[in-house]
Amino acid sequence: MVASKKPISISDLLEKQGQRLGALRAGAARATSTLTQVEAALPSELIGTVHAASIDAEGVLTVLVESGAYATRLRYALPELLPKVLDEAGKPAERGRVQVRPKSAVRA
């Protein structure tokens, strides 16, 4: 006779994975906050062109845009944008990087 395993409750599974899920939630919240700050600081002609933004541990702001044309325009706006975007410690981004990534390439 094969001994059956005791089922694991969902709450136990979530508790075991809680630290990982918590870290993911915190990272998502930081990225959302950064994107909100970037959108608020953008020149009017670039509003709606950015679909993701984050600041890494070295203070580098990475912004994802839909096309190369928007990327070029945003690169020119970075010097004014960087002091307005703060990391989780409240310090402004030190450097910026713009990457082209069509929304179809970003998984929701």
N, C-alpha and C positions, 0 to 999 in steps of 0.2 A: 504494500500500500504506500502510495506517495503522500508524504506530508504536505499539506497545503500551507502556503505562506499566509500569514495574517495580513489582511489588507491594510494599507497605509492611508490614513485619513488625509484629506486635502489640506487641512490646517497644518498637519505635520510636514507635508511636502512644502507648503509655503513657508513655514518657519525655517526649514533647512535651507531653502533658497532665498530667504528673506534678505540676507546681506547683499546677494547679487542683484536681486530685484530692486532693493533700496538704492544701490549704486546706479542702476540703470535709470530709475525714476529721477534721481538727483541730477544725473547727466542730461536727461531730457528736459528737466526744468531749467537747467542752466542754458541749454541751447535755445529754448523758447524765449527766455529772458533776453539773451543776446540778440536773437532775431528781432524781437520787439524794439530793442534799443537801436539796432541798425536801421530798421524801417522808420523809426521816428526821426533819425538824423539824416536820412537820405534827402538829396535835392528832389524837388517835386517831379522832375522828369524821369527819375529812376524809381519812384514808388511803384511797387508791384513787380519789380524785376528780380528781386532777391527772394529765394525760397528756402535758404538755410544759412545759418551763421553760428559760429562757435569761437571761443577763445581757448587756446591750449595753455598748458602750464607755463610755457615760456612767454606768454603774453601776445601770441600771434593770433590775430583775428583772421579767420578763414570765412569767406563769403562765397556762396554758390549762387550763380546766376544762370539764366536760361540760354543766353547766346553770347558769342564773342563780341558783338557790338555793345551789348550792355556791360560786359566785362571791361572793355576798354574805357567806357565812360565812367564806370565805377572806380577804376584804377586812378583816374584823374581826381576823383572826389575823395579818395582815401585820406589825404593829409588833413582835410577838414573833419572827416568822419571819425578817425581814430580817437581823438581826445574825448569824444562824446559817448563812446562805447566802453562800459566798465566791466571788469571781470568780477568774479564772486567776492573778491577781497575789496572791491571798490576802486581798484586801480585802472586807469585807462589802458587800452590795448597799446602795445609798443610798436608793433609792425602789423602790416596787413597783407593778405594774400587773397586774390580773387580767382576762382576756378569756374570754368564753364561746365555745367552739368545739367543737361535738359531734364525737366521734371519727369519725363518718361523714363529716365535712367535712375531716378531716386525712388526707392520703394517707400510706400506710405506706411 
